[in-house]
Amino acid sequence: MIWVFIFMELLAFGLAFVVFAALRARSLAVFESSQAELNQALALLNTVVLVTSGYFFFPFCI
């Protein structure tokens, strides 16, 4: 049963990346202008918070 869950998770994320790549290819100018407005320091902080929260939450799941 766990393999079905893992497969569905991979399928969902794979499909999301394919859709993202297709939309980016269709309207490259919109993605480039949005990327120019991105606050990179805030994006880095958000990524660090998400990764560390997942790391520190994991021991409680066991």
BELTATA-V310202 format. One record per residue. N is the residue number from 1. RES is the residue in one small letter. D_LAST is the distance of its C-alpha to the last C-alpha in whole Angstrom. Layout:
BEGIN
n: (N N)
res: (RES RES)
d_last: (D_LAST D_LAST)
END
This chain:
BEGIN
n: (1 2 3 4 5 6 7 8 9 10 11 12 13 14 15 16 17 18 19 20 21 22 23 24 25 26 27 28 29 30 31 32 33 34 35 36 37 38 39 40 41 42 43 44 45 46 47 48 49 50 51 52 53 54 55 56 57 58 59 60 61 62)
res: (m i w v f i f m e l l a f g l a f v v f a a l r a r s l a v f e s s q a e l n q a l a l l n t v v l v t s g y f f f p f c i)
d_last: (19 16 19 21 19 18 22 23 21 23 26 25 25 28 30 29 30 33 34 34 36 39 39 39 42 44 44 44 46 43 40 42 43 40 39 42 41 37 36 34 33 32 30 29 27 26 24 23 21 19 18 17 15 13 13 12 10 7 6 6 4 0)
END
